[in-house]
C-alpha cells in the first residue's frame, strides 16, 4: 500500500476500534486497505498515526458508519487548529463537512497541512446493511468476526492476532463491496443519488427535465404534505395474543411494481380551487380536504394524523370527530372513502397532474433482468437500484447543515445557516408511496378475517380463525391446518405478485415493528430498537416476563469522540 504525494487519488476503506470509557475515549487500533487490493490490510494503533498515514496522498476513504468514526476525526481536527469552512477548501488546515440537520453524516473533507486532501465518506449510505450482511449478500469468502468491545485495552495496547483478524475482516469485506459499486459507476455519496443518476442516463437528461420540471418551493412544500410512508399495522383482534399457525407473504418488489404499471404524475401541475376534476389530460390530483370520518364496520383503519396534539401520530384512527385538514392524493382519497364514512366539509384547493404509465419501464426492466440473472454483488446492486430510486424524487430541499464545534472540551453539532436546494419532483414520491399503501391495505382488507399484521410490503395471515388463540404459556405447537387459497396473486418472482415467504407455527404481535414468530427454523423476532444479536434470543415467554436485554448501544459524545453506552431494553406488551 505504498503511496507518494502526487499520485492519483486512492480509494480506501478504514475502520476504527475504540475504547468504551468516558474518561478514556480514543482509537486503540485502526485498519486501512485499498479497494484494489483488499487482502493487503494495514493495521495501526493511534489516531495520530492514522492521520499521518492517510495524509501522505490524496485519498477517498470510506467508513462504514461515518457518524461514529467521523466523531473521532472531527475531535482530532478541532483540537489541532483545523478550521471548519463551508464550500471549497482553499487553504491548508481547513476542513468541510456534509452533515444534515438531523446529524446524518455524508462526508468530511480535509485539506492537510502538506496540501493533500482526504474525503471521508460513509459507506453505510451506499450499502445500507451491516458488515455481516454485506458479506452474505455479496457472497464473499470473508465473514465478519467477533470482538469483546468492553475488554480493557490501556494506552499502548498491542492488538492480539484475533483482534487484528477482526479488523482485517471488517475493512476487507466493505472494500470488496465498495469496489463492485464503484466499478458499476456508483460514485455518488448515496445509493439514492446513484440510482437517480442511472435513471437520468436511461431516460435522457433533457427528457427528465421536460417530464419533471423544478417546481417553486411553496408549491413543493404543499405537495410534500401528501407524502407518507408505508402501512404498518397490527389487527387489534390478534394483538398481544399467541396466534397461529399462519403464513407470511411479501410483495415482489412493491415500489418498483407500482412504478412499472401505475399512472404517475409528470409536468407542471395546475392549481384549482376546490376539488380538482379528473380528466383524460389531467387524471391525477393532490388536494387539501377538511373532513370528519368514522371507520366502516369490518374495515381496516388507514388514516394517520401527524403533527397534531389531538392524535397519536403512529396510530391509525377509527374515528375523527373534529374537523381535520389533510393533504392527500386521489389514490389516498379513494381508499379512505372506501374504508370510512367521510364527511368532507370542504375541498381547500389542490393541484392536478398529467399522468403517464411506463415512465420507469426501461429502468426497471434493466435492473430486474440483472437481478434475475446475477448473484452476489451485481444482484445486490440491482436490488438497491430498484428500491432506492422512488425516495430520491421526494428528497427534502431543506439542506440546512449541522456544523461541528468544540464546546466544553467536547465536539457538538450545531445548526448552521439555513440552506435549500431545488426539489426533484415530490409528487412522484407522493403517488408511488400512495399506490404502495393502497396495494398492501386492500390486500389486508381482502383477508379481513385472517389478517394479523402488515408492514409496508408484507402480510401475516392466520390459517384458520377457529384456532387463532393459544395460551401464551403453552408449550405444545399446533398442527398446520388446511387453509383456503389467498385472494391475492401468489407467485415466487412475478413483479407485483405476492410471494409466500414462510409458514409460522405461532406468533405474537404487539405493535408496529414489534413481533415474534416461531417457524421451522426457530424464533424470528423483529423489534424496532432491539439489536439483532439479542433479538435472536427472544421467546414468547419473554413478553410476559418483561425480560430485559443488554446490547442496545446509545452514543454519547465525550472528549475524544463517542462512547457507546449499553442500555437495557425492556420487552413490554
C-alpha positions as CSV (number, residue, x, y, z in Angstrom):
1,X,0.0,0.0,0.0
2,X,2.9,2.4,-0.5
3,X,1.9,5.7,-1.9
4,X,3.5,9.0,-2.6
5,X,2.4,12.6,-3.0
6,X,1.3,13.5,-6.5
7,X,-0.1,10.0,-7.1
8,X,-3.6,9.7,-8.5
9,X,-6.4,9.7,-5.9
10,X,-6.7,6.4,-4.0
11,X,-9.9,4.9,-2.7
12,X,-9.5,3.2,0.7
13,X,-11.7,1.7,3.4
14,X,-11.0,2.2,7.0
15,X,-12.3,1.3,10.4
16,X,-11.6,2.4,14.0
17,X,-11.6,0.3,17.1
18,X,-12.2,2.5,20.1
19,X,-12.3,2.3,23.9
20,X,-15.6,2.3,25.8
21,X,-14.8,4.6,28.8
22,X,-16.0,8.2,29.1
23,X,-12.7,9.2,30.8
24,X,-10.5,7.4,28.2
25,X,-12.2,7.7,24.8
26,X,-9.7,7.0,22.0
27,X,-8.8,4.9,19.0
28,X,-6.8,1.9,20.1
29,X,-6.5,0.3,16.6
30,X,-7.3,1.1,13.0
31,X,-7.5,-0.8,9.8
32,X,-7.0,0.5,6.3
33,X,-7.0,-1.1,2.9
34,X,-7.0,-0.1,-0.8
35,X,-10.2,-1.4,-2.6
36,X,-7.9,-2.5,-5.4
37,X,-6.0,-4.8,-3.1
38,X,-8.4,-5.7,-0.2
39,X,-6.2,-8.5,1.0
40,X,-3.4,-6.0,1.8
41,X,-4.6,-4.5,5.1
42,X,-2.6,-2.0,7.2
43,X,-3.2,-2.0,10.9
44,X,-2.1,0.8,13.2
45,X,-2.6,1.9,16.8
46,X,-3.3,5.6,17.3
47,X,-5.5,8.2,15.6
48,X,-2.4,10.4,15.1
49,X,-0.7,7.6,13.2
50,X,-3.8,7.1,11.1
51,X,-3.9,10.8,10.1
52,X,-0.2,10.8,9.3
53,X,-0.7,7.8,7.1
54,X,-3.7,9.0,5.1
55,X,-2.3,12.5,4.6
56,X,0.5,11.0,2.5
57,X,-1.6,11.2,-0.6
58,X,-4.9,12.4,-2.0
59,X,-7.5,9.8,-0.9
60,X,-11.1,9.0,-0.6
61,X,-11.8,6.9,2.5
62,X,-15.0,5.0,3.3
63,X,-16.0,4.3,6.9
64,X,-19.0,2.0,7.5
65,X,-20.8,4.4,9.8
66,X,-19.1,7.8,9.5
67,X,-21.3,9.3,12.2
68,X,-19.3,7.2,14.7
69,X,-15.8,7.1,13.3
70,X,-16.0,10.6,12.0
71,X,-16.6,11.9,15.5
72,X,-13.0,10.9,16.4
73,X,-11.7,12.6,13.2
74,X,-13.6,15.9,14.0
75,X,-12.3,15.9,17.6
76,X,-8.7,15.4,16.2
77,X,-9.1,18.3,13.7
78,X,-10.6,20.8,16.0
79,X,-8.0,20.2,18.8
80,X,-5.2,20.8,16.3
81,X,-6.4,24.1,14.9
82,X,-8.0,22.9,11.7
83,X,-10.7,25.4,10.7
84,X,-14.2,24.4,9.5
85,X,-15.3,26.2,6.3
86,X,-18.3,25.9,4.0
87,X,-17.7,25.1,0.4
88,X,-14.4,24.7,-1.3
89,X,-11.2,24.2,0.7
90,X,-8.8,26.9,-0.4
91,X,-6.2,26.7,2.3
92,X,-4.2,24.1,4.1
93,X,-5.5,23.3,7.6
94,X,-9.2,23.6,6.5
95,X,-12.0,21.1,6.5
96,X,-15.6,21.0,5.4
97,X,-18.4,18.6,6.4
98,X,-21.7,17.4,4.9
99,X,-23.8,16.7,7.9
100,X,-27.6,17.1,7.8
101,X,-29.6,19.0,10.4
102,X,-30.7,15.5,11.7
103,X,-27.0,14.7,12.3
104,X,-26.7,12.2,9.4
105,X,-23.0,12.2,8.2
106,X,-22.3,12.1,4.5
107,X,-18.7,13.3,4.2
108,X,-15.8,15.1,5.9
109,X,-13.2,16.6,3.6
110,X,-9.8,17.7,4.9
111,X,-7.0,19.7,3.3
112,X,-4.0,18.6,5.3
113,X,-1.1,20.9,6.1
114,X,1.0,19.3,3.5
115,X,-1.5,20.2,0.8
116,X,-3.0,16.8,0.2
117,X,-6.8,16.3,0.5
118,X,-8.8,13.4,2.0
119,X,-12.5,13.0,1.6
120,X,-14.0,10.7,4.3
121,X,-17.3,9.1,3.1
122,X,-20.0,6.9,4.7
123,X,-20.2,3.5,3.0
124,X,-23.4,2.9,5.0
125,X,-25.1,5.4,2.7
126,X,-24.0,3.3,-0.2
127,X,-24.6,-0.2,1.4
128,X,-27.4,0.2,3.9
129,X,-26.8,-3.1,5.8
130,X,-24.4,-4.4,8.4
131,X,-20.9,-5.6,7.6
132,X,-22.1,-9.2,8.3
133,X,-24.9,-8.8,5.9
134,X,-22.7,-7.3,3.2
135,X,-20.6,-10.4,3.4
136,X,-23.6,-12.7,2.9
137,X,-25.3,-10.6,0.2
138,X,-22.2,-10.2,-1.9
139,X,-21.2,-13.9,-1.4
140,X,-17.8,-13.1,0.0
141,X,-15.4,-15.6,1.3
142,X,-14.7,-13.5,4.4
143,X,-17.3,-13.3,7.1
144,X,-17.5,-10.8,9.9
145,X,-15.6,-11.8,13.1
146,X,-16.4,-11.2,16.8
147,X,-14.8,-8.9,19.3
148,X,-15.3,-8.2,23.0
149,X,-15.5,-4.4,22.8
150,X,-15.5,-4.0,26.6
151,X,-12.3,-5.8,27.3
152,X,-9.9,-3.2,28.9
153,X,-7.3,-2.0,26.4
154,X,-5.0,0.6,28.1
155,X,-2.8,3.0,26.2
156,X,-0.1,1.3,24.3
157,X,-2.2,-1.8,23.8
158,X,-0.9,-4.1,21.0
159,X,-3.7,-5.9,19.2
160,X,-3.7,-9.6,19.5
161,X,-3.8,-11.9,16.5
162,X,-7.5,-12.4,16.9
163,X,-8.1,-8.6,17.1
164,X,-6.0,-8.0,14.1
165,X,-8.0,-10.6,12.2
166,X,-11.3,-9.0,13.3
167,X,-10.1,-5.6,12.0
168,X,-8.9,-7.1,8.8
169,X,-12.2,-8.8,8.1
170,X,-14.2,-5.6,8.6
171,X,-12.3,-3.5,6.1
172,X,-11.8,-6.3,3.6
173,X,-15.5,-7.0,3.4
174,X,-16.5,-3.4,2.9
175,X,-13.7,-2.8,0.5
176,X,-14.7,-5.6,-1.8
177,X,-18.3,-4.4,-1.8
178,X,-17.4,-0.7,-2.5
179,X,-15.2,-1.8,-5.3
180,X,-18.1,-3.6,-7.0
181,X,-20.3,-0.5,-6.7
182,X,-17.6,1.9,-8.0
183,X,-16.9,-0.4,-10.9
184,X,-20.5,-0.1,-11.8
185,X,-20.4,3.7,-11.9
186,X,-22.0,4.2,-8.5
187,X,-19.7,7.0,-7.5
188,X,-22.0,9.4,-5.6
189,X,-22.4,9.9,-1.9
190,X,-25.6,7.8,-1.6
191,X,-27.2,4.9,-3.3
192,X,-30.3,7.1,-4.0
193,X,-28.2,9.6,-5.8
194,X,-26.6,6.8,-7.8
195,X,-30.0,5.5,-8.8
196,X,-31.3,8.9,-9.9
197,X,-28.2,9.4,-12.0
198,X,-28.6,6.0,-13.6
199,X,-32.3,6.7,-14.3
200,X,-31.4,10.1,-15.9
201,X,-28.9,8.3,-18.1
202,X,-31.5,5.8,-19.3
203,X,-34.3,8.4,-19.8
204,X,-32.0,11.1,-21.1
205,X,-31.3,14.4,-19.2
206,X,-33.4,16.6,-21.4
207,X,-36.3,14.2,-21.2
208,X,-36.0,14.2,-17.4
209,X,-36.1,18.0,-17.3
210,X,-39.2,18.1,-19.5
211,X,-41.1,15.4,-17.6
212,X,-40.1,16.6,-14.1
213,X,-39.6,20.3,-14.0
214,X,-38.3,22.0,-10.9
215,X,-41.4,23.4,-9.0
216,X,-41.5,26.5,-6.9
217,X,-40.6,26.0,-3.2
218,X,-44.0,27.0,-1.9
219,X,-45.7,24.6,-4.3
220,X,-43.4,21.8,-3.4
221,X,-44.0,22.4,0.3
222,X,-47.8,22.0,-0.2
223,X,-47.4,18.9,-2.3
224,X,-45.0,17.4,0.2
225,X,-47.7,17.4,2.8
226,X,-49.3,14.5,0.9
227,X,-46.1,12.4,1.2
228,X,-46.4,9.5,3.6
229,X,-44.6,6.3,4.3
230,X,-45.6,2.6,4.4
231,X,-48.5,1.0,6.1
232,X,-47.6,-0.9,9.3
233,X,-50.5,-2.2,11.5
234,X,-51.5,-4.9,14.0
235,X,-55.1,-6.2,13.9
236,X,-56.4,-5.5,17.4
237,X,-58.3,-8.8,17.3
238,X,-54.9,-10.6,17.4
239,X,-52.8,-8.1,19.3
240,X,-50.8,-9.3,22.3
241,X,-52.1,-12.8,22.0
242,X,-50.3,-16.0,20.8
243,X,-51.8,-16.9,17.4
244,X,-51.2,-19.4,14.7
245,X,-50.5,-21.2,12.6
246,X,-50.1,-18.8,9.8
247,X,-48.3,-17.6,6.7
248,X,-46.3,-14.6,5.6
249,X,-46.5,-13.1,2.1
250,X,-44.3,-10.4,0.7
251,X,-44.8,-8.4,-2.5
252,X,-42.2,-9.0,-5.1
253,X,-40.6,-5.5,-5.4
254,X,-43.6,-3.5,-4.2
255,X,-42.3,0.0,-5.1
256,X,-40.9,-1.0,-8.5
257,X,-44.1,-2.8,-9.3
258,X,-46.3,0.3,-8.8
259,X,-43.7,2.4,-10.7
260,X,-43.9,0.0,-13.6
261,X,-47.6,-0.1,-14.3
262,X,-49.5,2.7,-12.5
263,X,-50.4,6.1,-13.7
264,X,-47.8,8.5,-12.4
265,X,-47.6,12.3,-12.5
266,X,-45.4,14.5,-14.7
267,X,-45.1,18.1,-15.9
268,X,-46.2,21.4,-14.4
269,X,-49.4,20.9,-12.3
270,X,-52.3,23.2,-12.5
271,X,-53.7,24.7,-9.3
272,X,-57.5,24.7,-8.9
273,X,-59.8,25.9,-6.2
274,X,-62.0,23.3,-4.5
275,X,-61.8,19.7,-5.8
276,X,-59.7,19.1,-8.9
277,X,-61.6,17.3,-11.6
278,X,-60.0,14.3,-13.2
279,X,-59.9,14.3,-17.0
280,X,-58.1,12.3,-19.7
281,X,-55.4,15.1,-19.8
282,X,-55.2,15.5,-16.1
283,X,-56.1,12.2,-14.4
284,X,-54.3,12.7,-11.1
285,X,-54.6,15.2,-8.3
286,X,-53.4,16.2,-4.9
287,X,-55.9,18.1,-2.7
288,X,-56.4,19.6,0.7
289,X,-59.6,18.5,2.5
290,X,-61.2,19.3,5.8
291,X,-63.3,16.3,7.0
292,X,-64.6,14.1,9.7
293,X,-64.6,10.3,9.4
294,X,-65.8,7.1,11.0
295,X,-64.5,3.7,10.1
296,X,-66.9,1.4,8.4
297,X,-67.8,-1.9,10.1
298,X,-65.4,-4.7,9.1
299,X,-62.8,-2.3,7.6
300,X,-59.1,-1.7,8.5
301,X,-58.2,1.8,9.6
302,X,-55.8,3.6,7.3
303,X,-55.7,7.3,8.2
304,X,-52.9,8.7,10.4
305,X,-52.7,12.3,11.5
306,X,-49.2,13.5,12.4
307,X,-48.2,16.8,14.0
308,X,-51.4,17.2,16.0
309,X,-51.8,17.3,19.7
310,X,-55.2,15.6,19.4
311,X,-54.0,12.4,17.8
312,X,-51.2,9.8,18.4
313,X,-49.0,10.1,15.2
314,X,-48.4,6.4,14.8
315,X,-52.0,5.2,15.3
316,X,-54.4,4.6,12.5
317,X,-57.7,6.2,13.6
318,X,-61.2,4.6,13.7
319,X,-62.9,7.9,14.3
320,X,-62.1,11.6,13.6
321,X,-65.0,13.6,15.1
322,X,-63.4,17.1,15.0
323,X,-62.9,18.8,11.6
324,X,-59.4,18.0,10.5
325,X,-57.4,19.1,7.5
326,X,-55.1,16.8,5.5
327,X,-53.5,16.9,2.1
328,X,-53.7,13.7,0.1
329,X,-53.6,12.2,-3.4
330,X,-56.6,11.0,-5.3
331,X,-55.3,7.4,-4.6
332,X,-55.4,8.0,-0.8
333,X,-58.8,9.8,-1.0
334,X,-60.4,6.9,-2.8
335,X,-59.0,4.4,-0.4
336,X,-60.1,6.4,2.6
337,X,-63.7,6.8,1.2
338,X,-63.8,3.0,0.7
339,X,-62.9,2.4,4.4
340,X,-64.6,5.3,6.2
341,X,-67.9,7.1,6.2
342,X,-66.4,10.5,5.5
343,X,-68.0,13.9,5.6
344,X,-65.8,16.2,3.6
345,X,-66.6,19.7,4.9
346,X,-64.5,21.5,2.3
347,X,-62.1,21.0,-0.5
348,X,-59.5,23.6,0.0
349,X,-57.9,23.5,-3.4
350,X,-55.1,21.5,-4.9
351,X,-53.1,20.5,-8.0
352,X,-54.0,18.3,-10.9
353,X,-51.3,16.5,-12.9
354,X,-50.8,14.9,-16.2
355,X,-50.3,11.2,-16.0
356,X,-48.1,8.7,-17.7
357,X,-47.8,4.9,-17.5
358,X,-44.4,3.3,-18.0
359,X,-42.0,6.2,-17.4
360,X,-39.8,3.8,-15.4
361,X,-40.3,0.8,-17.6
362,X,-36.8,0.7,-19.2
363,X,-35.1,1.4,-15.9
364,X,-37.0,-1.4,-14.1
365,X,-36.7,-3.8,-17.0
366,X,-32.9,-3.4,-17.0
367,X,-32.3,-3.9,-13.3
368,X,-34.9,-6.6,-12.9
369,X,-33.1,-8.5,-15.6
370,X,-29.8,-8.0,-13.8
371,X,-31.3,-9.1,-10.5
372,X,-32.9,-12.2,-12.1
373,X,-29.7,-13.4,-13.8
374,X,-27.0,-12.3,-11.3
375,X,-25.6,-13.4,-8.0
376,X,-23.5,-11.7,-5.3
377,X,-22.6,-8.0,-5.8
378,X,-24.4,-7.4,-9.0
379,X,-27.6,-8.8,-7.6
380,X,-27.3,-6.5,-4.6
381,X,-26.7,-3.5,-6.8
382,X,-29.8,-4.4,-8.9
383,X,-31.9,-4.6,-5.8
384,X,-30.5,-1.3,-4.5
385,X,-31.3,0.5,-7.8
386,X,-34.8,-1.0,-7.9
387,X,-35.6,0.1,-4.3
388,X,-33.8,3.4,-3.9
389,X,-35.0,5.5,-6.8
390,X,-38.5,6.4,-5.7
391,X,-37.4,8.1,-2.5
392,X,-35.0,10.3,-4.3
393,X,-37.8,12.1,-6.0
394,X,-39.1,13.3,-2.7
395,X,-35.7,14.5,-1.3
396,X,-36.2,17.3,1.1
397,X,-35.0,20.6,-0.3
398,X,-34.1,21.8,3.2
399,X,-30.4,21.0,3.4
400,X,-29.5,23.2,6.4
401,X,-26.4,21.6,7.8
402,X,-25.1,20.8,11.2
403,X,-21.7,22.3,11.9
404,X,-19.1,20.7,14.3
405,X,-17.8,23.0,17.0
406,X,-15.8,22.3,20.2
407,X,-17.7,23.3,23.4
408,X,-16.6,22.4,26.9
409,X,-13.9,20.1,25.5
410,X,-16.5,18.0,23.5
411,X,-17.4,18.2,19.8
412,X,-21.0,19.3,19.4
413,X,-23.1,19.6,16.2
414,X,-24.9,23.0,16.0
415,X,-27.3,24.2,13.3
416,X,-25.7,26.1,10.5
417,X,-27.2,28.8,8.3
418,X,-30.5,27.9,6.5
419,X,-29.8,26.4,3.2
420,X,-32.1,25.0,0.5
421,X,-31.7,23.3,-2.9
422,X,-34.2,22.6,-5.7
423,X,-36.6,19.8,-5.1
424,X,-36.6,16.9,-7.6
425,X,-40.3,16.1,-8.2
426,X,-42.0,15.4,-4.9
427,X,-45.4,14.5,-6.5
428,X,-43.7,11.3,-7.9
429,X,-42.8,10.2,-4.4
430,X,-46.3,11.0,-3.2
431,X,-48.0,8.8,-5.8
432,X,-45.6,5.9,-5.7
433,X,-46.0,5.6,-1.9
434,X,-49.8,6.1,-2.1
435,X,-50.1,3.3,-4.6
436,X,-47.9,1.0,-2.5
437,X,-50.0,1.6,0.6
438,X,-53.1,1.0,-1.5
439,X,-51.8,-2.4,-2.6
440,X,-51.0,-3.5,1.0
441,X,-54.1,-2.2,2.7
442,X,-56.5,-3.5,0.1
443,X,-54.8,-6.9,0.3
444,X,-55.2,-6.9,4.0
445,X,-58.8,-5.9,3.7
446,X,-59.5,-8.8,1.3
447,X,-58.4,-11.1,4.2
448,X,-60.1,-9.2,6.9
449,X,-61.0,-12.3,9.0
450,X,-57.5,-13.8,8.8
451,X,-55.3,-10.6,8.7
452,X,-52.9,-10.3,11.6
453,X,-50.2,-7.8,10.7
454,X,-48.8,-5.8,7.8
455,X,-45.6,-3.9,7.3
456,X,-45.2,-2.0,4.1
457,X,-44.9,-4.9,1.7
458,X,-45.8,-7.9,3.8
459,X,-48.9,-9.6,5.1
460,X,-49.1,-12.0,8.0
461,X,-52.3,-14.1,7.8
462,X,-53.6,-16.8,10.2
463,X,-54.5,-20.1,8.6
464,X,-57.9,-20.6,10.4
465,X,-59.5,-18.2,12.8
466,X,-61.1,-21.1,14.7
467,X,-57.6,-21.9,16.1
468,X,-56.3,-18.3,16.5
469,X,-55.9,-18.1,20.2
470,X,-53.3,-20.1,22.2
471,X,-52.4,-19.7,25.9
472,X,-49.3,-17.6,25.9
473,X,-47.5,-20.1,28.2
474,X,-48.5,-23.1,26.0
475,X,-45.5,-25.2,25.0
476,X,-47.4,-27.5,22.6
477,X,-47.3,-26.4,19.0
478,X,-50.5,-26.5,16.9
479,X,-50.5,-28.5,13.7
480,X,-50.7,-26.6,10.5
481,X,-54.3,-26.7,9.4
482,X,-55.8,-26.5,6.0
483,X,-56.4,-23.0,4.6
484,X,-58.2,-21.5,1.7
485,X,-56.0,-20.1,-1.1
486,X,-55.4,-16.4,-0.5
487,X,-57.3,-13.9,-2.6
488,X,-54.1,-12.3,-3.8
489,X,-52.0,-13.4,-6.7
490,X,-49.2,-15.6,-5.4
491,X,-46.0,-16.1,-7.5
492,X,-42.4,-16.6,-6.4
493,X,-40.9,-13.9,-8.7
494,X,-43.5,-12.1,-10.8
495,X,-43.3,-8.3,-10.3
496,X,-46.0,-7.1,-8.0
497,X,-47.3,-10.6,-7.1
498,X,-47.2,-11.9,-3.5
499,X,-44.6,-14.5,-2.6
500,X,-45.1,-17.0,0.2
501,X,-42.1,-16.2,2.4
502,X,-42.6,-18.8,5.2
503,X,-45.1,-20.5,7.4
504,X,-45.1,-19.9,11.2
505,X,-46.4,-22.2,13.9
506,X,-47.2,-19.5,16.4
507,X,-46.7,-15.7,16.6
508,X,-47.2,-12.8,18.9
509,X,-47.8,-9.3,17.5
510,X,-47.5,-6.5,20.0
511,X,-47.4,-3.3,17.9
512,X,-45.9,-1.9,14.7
513,X,-42.5,-3.4,14.2
514,X,-42.7,-5.5,17.3
515,X,-43.4,-9.2,16.9
516,X,-42.0,-12.7,17.2
517,X,-42.9,-15.8,15.2
518,X,-41.9,-19.5,15.7
519,X,-41.0,-21.1,12.4
520,X,-39.4,-24.4,11.4
521,X,-36.1,-22.6,11.7
522,X,-36.8,-21.3,15.2
523,X,-37.9,-18.0,16.6
524,X,-37.8,-14.9,14.4
525,X,-38.1,-11.6,16.1
526,X,-38.4,-8.1,14.6
527,X,-38.4,-5.3,17.3
528,X,-37.5,-1.7,16.4
529,X,-34.7,-0.6,18.7
530,X,-33.6,-4.1,19.7
531,X,-30.3,-5.1,18.1
532,X,-30.1,-8.2,16.0
533,X,-28.0,-10.2,18.4
534,X,-30.3,-10.1,21.5
535,X,-33.3,-10.3,19.2
536,X,-32.2,-13.8,18.2
537,X,-32.8,-15.0,21.8
538,X,-36.4,-13.7,22.3
539,X,-39.1,-16.3,23.0
540,X,-42.8,-15.9,23.6
541,X,-42.4,-16.1,27.4
542,X,-40.1,-13.1,27.4
543,X,-43.1,-10.8,26.6
544,X,-45.0,-12.0,29.7
545,X,-41.8,-11.8,31.9
546,X,-40.9,-8.3,30.6
547,X,-37.4,-9.6,30.0
548,X,-34.6,-7.0,30.0
549,X,-31.9,-7.2,27.3
550,X,-28.5,-5.7,27.1
551,X,-26.8,-4.9,23.8
552,X,-28.7,-1.7,22.9
553,X,-26.0,0.9,22.4
554,X,-26.6,4.6,22.7
555,X,-23.9,7.0,21.6
556,X,-22.6,9.7,23.9
557,X,-20.2,12.5,22.8
558,X,-17.2,12.8,25.1
559,X,-13.7,14.3,24.8
560,X,-12.0,12.3,22.1
561,X,-15.0,11.1,20.2
562,X,-18.0,8.9,21.0
563,X,-18.6,6.2,23.6
564,X,-21.3,3.7,23.1
565,X,-23.2,3.0,26.4
566,X,-25.0,-0.3,26.8
567,X,-28.6,0.5,28.0
568,X,-31.2,-2.1,28.9
569,X,-34.1,-2.8,26.6
570,X,-37.3,-4.0,28.3
571,X,-39.7,-6.1,26.3
572,X,-43.1,-4.7,27.1
573,X,-46.5,-5.7,25.7
